Amino acid sequence: LLQQGVAVNELCENYHQQLQSLIESNGLSVDVLQDQFGQTRDRQITQDKAAWIASNPVFEGIVEKLKTLDQDDWIIITTKQERFVRYILQGNDIQLDDSRIYGLDRKLGKQVILKNLKASHPERPIIFIEDRLPTLLGVLENPDLQAIKVQLADWGYNTEIERNLAQDHGIEVIGKEEFLQVHENSLRILNS
């Protein structure tokens, strides 16, 4: 879209609609695109895994924080294939059991995963930390997920306008500093 001259601010405002239109007008399939993207990542990893990991850095301070958390206190939900998350975690010497990574391979939406996690951990408070506002708004609208606390990570894929809108909807916006200070014993669901 940038190559076609779409202005950055226009792209940010209507990204999903423009992306869907681009996919449809070119006769593309999301599944095929995801497979091709995964194959491209696999080739890059085969050629030079260390370089691939270096080109996918974890935000400053996050690695150290994740290493201090008990594995029972956090889970990753991602739109990536799970193997790529494992490579990034391993490349940063972060230990997390494979069963705690929910990725594209499972073919489940984030709301379904959250509902299942809520059912399997009824005694624990769950905090879903996500960097995409539309995802969090969807969680807020789902009556089955009302007990889950949602937080918008301001260091991710969102704009100042979205952060203000999140606050208008009662969503706590957190910075890395707030995330790094977490000490309570809640189950953290992290977006990757």
C-alpha positions in Angstrom: 0.0 0.0 0.0 2.9 2.4 0.7 4.4 1.5 -2.6 1.1 2.4 -4.2 1.2 5.9 -2.7 -1.1 5.4 0.3 -0.2 8.0 2.9 1.0 6.6 6.3 -1.8 8.4 8.3 -4.4 7.2 5.8 -3.0 3.7 6.0 -3.2 3.8 9.8 -6.8 4.9 9.9 -8.2 2.3 7.5 -5.5 -0.4 7.5 -7.7 -3.5 7.7 -10.2 -2.3 5.1 -7.4 -1.4 2.7 -5.6 -4.6 3.3 -8.7 -6.7 2.7 -9.4 -4.7 -0.5 -5.8 -5.2 -1.7 -6.0 -9.0 -1.0 -9.4 -9.3 -2.8 -8.4 -7.1 -5.8 -5.3 -9.3 -6.4 -7.1 -12.6 -6.0 -5.0 -13.6 -3.0 -5.8 -15.9 -0.1 -4.9 -15.2 3.5 -4.1 -18.8 4.1 -1.7 -19.0 1.1 -0.1 -15.7 2.1 0.5 -17.0 5.6 2.0 -20.2 4.3 4.3 -18.3 1.9 5.4 -16.0 4.8 6.1 -19.0 7.0 8.1 -20.7 4.2 10.1 -17.4 3.7 10.9 -17.3 7.4 11.8 -21.0 7.4 14.3 -20.4 4.5 15.8 -17.4 6.3 16.2 -19.5 9.5 17.8 -22.4 7.6 20.3 -20.0 5.9 21.2 -18.2 9.1 19.2 -18.7 12.3 21.2 -16.3 14.4 20.7 -13.5 11.8 17.0 -14.2 11.7 16.7 -14.1 15.5 18.7 -10.9 15.5 16.3 -9.4 13.0 13.4 -10.2 15.3 14.5 -8.5 18.5 12.4 -8.5 21.7 11.7 -5.1 23.1 14.3 -3.8 25.6 13.8 -5.2 29.1 11.2 -7.7 28.1 13.6 -10.7 27.9 14.9 -10.0 31.4 11.4 -9.7 32.8 10.1 -12.9 31.1 13.1 -14.8 32.6 12.0 -13.8 36.1 8.4 -15.0 35.6 7.3 -18.5 36.6 6.2 -20.4 33.5 2.8 -20.9 35.2 2.3 -17.2 35.2 2.4 -16.4 31.4 1.2 -17.7 28.0 1.8 -16.3 24.5 -1.0 -16.0 22.0 0.3 -15.1 18.6 -0.8 -14.8 14.9 2.6 -16.3 14.0 3.3 -20.0 13.5 4.4 -21.3 16.9 7.8 -22.5 15.8 8.9 -19.0 15.1 8.0 -17.9 18.6 9.9 -20.9 20.0 13.0 -19.8 17.9 12.8 -16.3 19.3 12.4 -17.5 22.9 15.2 -20.0 22.5 17.4 -17.4 20.8 16.9 -15.2 23.9 17.4 -18.0 26.4 13.8 -17.8 27.6 12.2 -21.0 28.9 8.6 -21.6 28.1 6.9 -24.9 27.5 5.5 -25.4 24.0 2.0 -26.0 25.5 2.0 -22.3 26.6 2.4 -20.9 23.1 -0.9 -20.6 21.1 -0.2 -19.7 17.5 -1.6 -19.8 14.0 -1.1 -23.6 13.9 -4.0 -24.1 16.2 -6.5 -22.3 13.9 -8.3 -20.8 16.9 -9.1 -17.1 17.3 -7.8 -15.2 20.3 -11.2 -15.0 21.9 -11.7 -18.8 21.7 -8.2 -19.3 23.2 -9.0 -16.8 26.0 -12.3 -18.5 26.7 -10.6 -21.9 27.0 -7.9 -20.5 29.2 -10.5 -18.9 31.5 -12.2 -22.3 31.8 -9.0 -24.2 32.5 -7.8 -21.6 35.1 -11.0 -20.5 36.9 -9.2 -19.6 40.1 -6.7 -17.2 38.6 -7.1 -13.6 37.5 -6.2 -13.4 33.8 -4.7 -10.3 32.2 -4.6 -10.1 28.4 -1.8 -7.8 27.2 -2.3 -6.9 23.5 -1.0 -4.2 21.2 -3.9 -4.1 18.8 -7.0 -2.2 20.0 -9.5 -3.9 17.7 -8.6 -7.3 19.4 -9.1 -5.8 22.8 -12.4 -4.2 21.9 -13.6 -7.6 20.6 -12.7 -9.1 24.0 -14.6 -6.4 25.8 -17.7 -7.0 23.7 -17.7 -10.8 24.4 -19.9 -11.6 27.4 -17.9 -14.8 28.0 -14.7 -12.8 28.5 -15.9 -10.1 30.9 -13.7 -11.5 33.8 -10.5 -11.0 31.8 -8.7 -7.8 32.4 -7.4 -6.2 29.1 -4.4 -4.0 28.7 -3.1 -2.2 25.6 0.7 -2.3 25.3 1.7 1.1 24.1 5.0 -0.2 22.6 3.2 -2.2 19.9 1.1 -1.8 16.8 -1.1 1.1 17.8 -1.3 4.8 17.5 -1.8 7.7 19.9 -5.4 8.0 18.7 -5.9 4.3 19.4 -4.4 4.6 22.9 -6.7 7.5 23.7 -9.7 5.5 22.3 -8.6 2.5 24.5 -8.7 4.7 27.6 -12.2 6.0 26.5 -13.3 2.3 26.6 -11.8 1.7 30.0 -8.8 -0.2 28.7 -5.7 0.4 30.7 -2.8 1.5 28.5 0.5 0.2 29.8 4.1 1.1 28.9 7.0 -1.2 29.1 7.9 0.3 32.4 4.5 -0.8 33.9 4.9 -4.3 32.4 8.4 -4.6 33.8 7.1 -3.8 37.3 4.5 -6.6 37.4 4.8 -8.7 40.5 1.3 -10.0 41.2 0.3 -13.6 40.6 -2.0 -13.2 37.7 -1.9 -15.3 34.5 -0.5 -13.0 31.9 -1.6 -13.6 28.3 0.9 -11.9 26.0 0.5 -11.2 22.3 3.6 -11.9 20.2 
